[in-house]
Amino acid sequence: MRVGLIGEAPNDTFAIGNLLSRNFENVHFFNLIENIRGSMLDNQKTKHFLRIEYQTQKPDIVIFIRDLDSLYSDTIQLKKRKDYFADFNTVVNKKGIFLLNIYEIEALILADHEAFNSLYDSDLKEELNPMDIFEPKELLYLTTRKLRRKYSESDCPEIFKTLDVNILVKKCPVFKMFIDKLSNEILN
């Protein structure tokens, strides 16, 4: 099975690909549309490029990776992201699965704080609900600011190789819904 990944930055798509490839061994994860950043995902030109990539690469599933850039309680921002997915999912014949990161992808790192601490020799504390953390990326920056190794967004692909999906599923309900949908699609 081939699963295409589209996200706000290559660091995000490579990170999610690294995480998922350890848990879905017979699935090939690959990036669709190179060099797309942030809000560029929302424009119609990107939609056109996605259609071409989808037709040439022929993935079985497409994972749309977006950050909410807000807490889950922000219904206006949540509606915008859901509308984006509904619109762009039509381009891939409704073969898309939405991975919405609350607040941003770094919340998943907060969920498995021990993996992060091991890589950075840091003392990041456990967050009971990482999805309630406003700006988790900034928390990672603060945690490592005085350490020899400092957190950088470009570290995400490496970090995600070490995260435990079972921990993420327990602590991040939105991620659990995503994993359940993906598992269902892969197994059926």
Phi, psi and omega in degrees: 000143180243128182238118177274145181241132174228131183208183185284344180200149177303326178301321180291314183292318177296321180298309181296320176302316179296318180295311186287327183295335177284340185252344177233083192294328183263023181242135177260117178260133180213155181278139170255145178053100178282157172062033173263137181229135171044239186290352175301335179298334186278345188272158186294332178297320177296321179300319178297314179297322179297318179300316180295313179299318181298317181290326182275321183276335178051056176289152176283327180220149173237126176261122176264116183253117179225150171265139176286333183057031180192172174277160185300336181287350180280090186294330180292312180294322179298318178297319179301315181291321178293321177295319176304309182298314180301318180293309184285335179296333178295331181293332182252033178054035179058033176262018183269152171233135185262125172249102180260116179271127180251122344291317177209174186304332181296342176299328178293327176293318178299329180296324178246066185299331181294322177297317178297313180301322179296319180288325188254356185053048184248181179233044177301130182274153178294135175257124182297319175225095182301338180283353176263003183271121176283122180057066180298330178301316180296326177297319178294320176300313181297320182298326185254002188301330181257006181267164177297314178259125182254144179294139174221145178304330180290351177279347186307314180303320179291314181300316185292342173293338185256349182289148180262114181303323181298323177291317181298319180296321180292322188262346184233095183303323180293323177293322177299316179300319179297311181298320178299315179295315181297314179301316180299316180294319182290322183281341182257000000 
